Amino acid sequence: MSSKFNGSRNDNDDTPDTGIEPHADLRDAAGKLLCGIVRRDGEWVLGMDGKMVGSSDSAATMLALIRRAASMHERTGATTTLKFSDALRDAAHTEARQLGLDFPQFEAQLDEKMKTNPSSSASSAADRSGLH
């Protein structure tokens, strides 16, 4: 992972600071970006196909969602690569601990909610985590 990806700036980097920090990307076998998570103005933002599809204050929800997307692709036989920053992982794990869970428990709970109530899964995740 490059230093730019994990949130630190390289002194030799001439890239303008846009206030957007990349934290996760999901790619197919050819390296095409399927979706990603950035941090913008203190908020976690999920993007797909060049468009913002959701945002949240919840790092745990966003990490769980992109991991779920990777699993969904892989269940169809597609090979994917998911990379995420230490900052996203640490924030997600800290948030889960604050809820009295470890991250795998948080992820399983969210996954179960999405399976048992698919018609409102996005809204239930949004209600609990501030997903917009």
C-alpha contacts under 8 A as a table, 3 or more apart, distances in Angstrom:
res1	aa1	res2	aa2	distance
1	M	5	F	6.31
1	M	6	N	6.92
2	S	5	F	5.23
2	S	6	N	6.65
3	S	6	N	5.39
3	S	7	G	6.62
3	S	8	S	5.53
3	S	9	R	6.53
3	S	10	N	6.64
4	K	7	G	5.47
4	K	8	S	5.53
4	K	9	R	5.56
4	K	10	N	6.80
5	F	8	S	7.48
5	F	21	E	7.42
5	F	22	P	5.72
5	F	23	H	6.32
5	F	85	S	6.97
6	N	22	P	7.50
6	N	23	H	6.51
6	N	85	S	5.03
6	N	86	D	6.71
6	N	87	A	7.16
7	G	21	E	6.13
7	G	22	P	7.21
7	G	23	H	7.40
7	G	85	S	7.70
7	G	87	A	7.72
9	R	13	D	7.08
10	N	13	D	5.18
17	D	20	I	7.59
19	G	40	R	6.11
19	G	41	D	6.84
20	I	38	V	6.35
20	I	39	R	5.73
20	I	40	R	4.77
20	I	41	D	7.50
21	E	38	V	5.31
21	E	39	R	5.05
21	E	40	R	6.56
22	P	36	G	7.73
22	P	37	I	6.30
22	P	38	V	4.26
22	P	39	R	6.45
23	H	36	G	7.56
23	H	37	I	5.54
23	H	38	V	5.17
23	H	39	R	6.93
23	H	84	F	5.45
23	H	85	S	4.99
23	H	87	A	7.56
23	H	88	L	6.30
24	A	36	G	5.22
24	A	37	I	4.89
24	A	38	V	6.86
24	A	82	L	7.21
24	A	83	K	5.46
24	A	84	F	3.97
24	A	85	S	6.21
24	A	88	L	7.87
25	D	33	L	6.84
25	D	34	L	7.53
25	D	35	C	5.90
25	D	36	G	4.16
25	D	37	I	6.46
25	D	82	L	5.80
25	D	83	K	5.52
25	D	84	F	6.51
26	L	33	L	6.02
26	L	34	L	5.47
26	L	35	C	5.36
26	L	36	G	6.05
26	L	66	I	7.43
26	L	70	A	6.89
26	L	80	T	6.71
26	L	81	T	5.65
26	L	82	L	4.46
26	L	83	K	6.62
27	R	30	A	7.64
27	R	31	G	5.24
27	R	32	K	5.24
27	R	33	L	4.49
27	R	34	L	5.23
27	R	35	C	7.27
27	R	80	T	5.49
27	R	81	T	5.22
27	R	82	L	6.52
28	D	31	G	5.24
28	D	32	K	5.43
28	D	33	L	6.74
28	D	34	L	6.71
28	D	78	A	7.26
28	D	79	T	5.99
28	D	80	T	4.50
28	D	81	T	6.41
29	A	32	K	7.43
29	A	78	A	7.54
29	A	79	T	5.34
29	A	80	T	5.68
29	A	81	T	7.32
33	L	36	G	7.52
34	L	48	M	6.19
34	L	49	D	6.82
35	C	46	L	7.18
35	C	47	G	5.49
35	C	48	M	4.41
35	C	49	D	6.91
35	C	66	I	7.66
36	G	46	L	5.78
36	G	47	G	5.35
36	G	48	M	6.72
36	G	66	I	7.57
37	I	44	W	6.63
37	I	45	V	5.43
37	I	46	L	4.60
37	I	47	G	6.29
37	I	62	M	7.52
38	V	44	W	5.83
38	V	45	V	5.27
38	V	46	L	6.73
39	R	42	G	6.13
39	R	43	E	5.44
39	R	44	W	4.58
39	R	45	V	6.03
40	R	43	E	5.28
40	R	44	W	6.47
40	R	45	V	6.94
42	G	57	D	7.62
43	E	55	S	6.69
43	E	56	S	5.95
43	E	57	D	5.26
44	W	55	S	5.49
44	W	56	S	5.31
44	W	57	D	5.96
44	W	58	S	7.08
44	W	59	A	6.51
44	W	62	M	7.10
45	V	52	M	6.85
45	V	53	V	7.77
45	V	54	G	5.92
45	V	55	S	4.22
45	V	56	S	6.56
45	V	62	M	7.90
46	L	52	M	5.92
46	L	53	V	5.77
46	L	54	G	5.27
46	L	55	S	5.94
46	L	62	M	7.14
47	G	50	G	6.31
47	G	51	K	5.32
47	G	52	M	4.30
47	G	53	V	5.37
47	G	54	G	7.12
48	M	51	K	5.40
48	M	52	M	6.49
48	M	53	V	6.53
52	M	55	S	7.78
54	G	131	L	6.32
54	G	132	H	5.59
55	S	130	G	7.82
55	S	131	L	5.24
55	S	132	H	5.32
56	S	59	A	7.38
56	S	61	T	7.83
56	S	62	M	7.23
56	S	126	A	7.67
56	S	129	S	6.47
56	S	130	G	5.13
56	S	131	L	4.20
56	S	132	H	6.25
57	D	129	S	6.69
57	D	130	G	6.02
57	D	131	L	7.22
58	S	61	T	5.36
58	S	62	M	6.41
58	S	92	A	7.43
58	S	95	E	7.63
58	S	129	S	5.37
58	S	130	G	6.89
58	S	131	L	7.61
59	A	62	M	5.17
59	A	63	L	6.05
59	A	88	L	6.29
59	A	89	R	7.86
59	A	91	A	5.88
59	A	92	A	4.72
59	A	95	E	7.36
60	A	63	L	5.27
60	A	64	A	6.02
60	A	89	R	7.97
60	A	91	A	7.11
60	A	92	A	3.85
60	A	93	H	6.79
60	A	95	E	6.35
60	A	96	A	6.64
60	A	103	F	7.42
60	A	106	F	7.61
60	A	107	E	7.80
61	T	64	A	5.09
61	T	65	L	6.05
61	T	92	A	7.59
61	T	107	E	7.72
61	T	110	L	7.74
61	T	125	A	7.36
61	T	129	S	6.76
62	M	65	L	5.08
62	M	66	I	6.32
63	L	66	I	5.35
63	L	67	R	6.13
63	L	88	L	7.32
63	L	89	R	7.41
63	L	92	A	6.88
64	A	67	R	5.10
64	A	68	R	6.03
64	A	107	E	5.45
64	A	110	L	7.67
65	L	68	R	4.94
65	L	69	A	6.21
66	I	69	A	4.94
66	I	70	A	6.30
67	R	70	A	5.06
67	R	71	S	6.31
67	R	82	L	7.59
68	R	71	S	5.04
68	R	72	M	6.15
68	R	111	D	7.76
69	A	72	M	5.07
69	A	73	H	6.31
70	A	73	H	5.26
70	A	74	E	6.21
70	A	80	T	6.45
70	A	81	T	7.73
70	A	82	L	7.00
71	S	74	E	5.04
71	S	75	R	6.09
72	M	75	R	5.21
72	M	76	T	6.78
73	H	76	T	5.41
73	H	77	G	6.88
73	H	78	A	5.48
73	H	79	T	7.35
73	H	80	T	7.15
74	E	77	G	5.03
74	E	78	A	4.80
74	E	79	T	5.80
74	E	80	T	6.69
75	R	78	A	7.18
84	F	88	L	6.74
84	F	89	R	7.11
85	S	88	L	5.34
85	S	89	R	6.36
86	D	89	R	5.06
86	D	90	D	5.87
87	A	90	D	5.17
87	A	91	A	6.03
88	L	91	A	5.20
88	L	92	A	6.07
89	R	92	A	5.16
89	R	93	H	6.14
90	D	93	H	5.18
90	D	94	T	6.03
91	A	94	T	5.12
91	A	95	E	6.08
92	A	95	E	5.17
92	A	96	A	6.24
92	A	103	F	7.00
93	H	96	A	5.13
93	H	97	R	6.21
93	H	102	D	6.65
93	H	103	F	5.26
94	T	97	R	5.11
94	T	98	Q	6.26
95	E	98	Q	5.08
95	E	99	L	6.58
96	A	99	L	5.13
96	A	100	G	6.52
96	A	101	L	5.12
96	A	102	D	5.54
96	A	103	F	5.40
96	A	106	F	6.04
97	R	100	G	4.91
97	R	101	L	4.99
97	R	102	D	5.57
97	R	103	F	7.42
98	Q	101	L	7.32
101	L	105	Q	5.80
101	L	106	F	6.05
102	D	105	Q	5.38
102	D	106	F	6.36
103	F	106	F	4.94
103	F	107	E	6.04
104	P	107	E	5.00
104	P	108	A	6.05
105	Q	108	A	5.05
105	Q	109	Q	6.07
106	F	109	Q	5.13
106	F	110	L	6.26
107	E	110	L	5.21
107	E	111	D	6.04
108	A	111	D	4.97
108	A	112	E	6.01
109	Q	112	E	5.16
109	Q	113	K	6.26
110	L	113	K	5.11
110	L	114	M	6.21
110	L	125	A	7.28
111	D	114	M	5.11
111	D	115	K	6.20
112	E	115	K	5.04
112	E	116	T	6.05
113	K	116	T	5.30
113	K	117	N	5.99
113	K	118	P	7.84
113	K	121	S	6.59
113	K	124	S	7.83
114	M	117	N	5.50
114	M	118	P	5.25
114	M	120	S	7.81
114	M	121	S	4.61
114	M	122	A	7.59
115	K	118	P	5.64
115	K	121	S	7.74
117	N	120	S	5.81
117	N	121	S	5.67
118	P	121	S	4.85
118	P	122	A	7.90
119	S	122	A	7.88
120	S	123	S	5.18
120	S	124	S	5.97
121	S	124	S	5.12
121	S	125	A	6.14
122	A	125	A	5.24
122	A	126	A	6.05
123	S	126	A	4.76
123	S	127	D	5.91
123	S	131	L	7.87
124	S	127	D	4.99
124	S	128	R	6.25
125	A	128	R	5.31
125	A	129	S	5.94
125	A	130	G	7.70
125	A	131	L	6.64
126	A	129	S	5.19
126	A	130	G	4.89
126	A	131	L	3.85
126	A	132	H	6.28
127	D	130	G	5.76
127	D	131	L	6.95
128	R	131	L	7.91
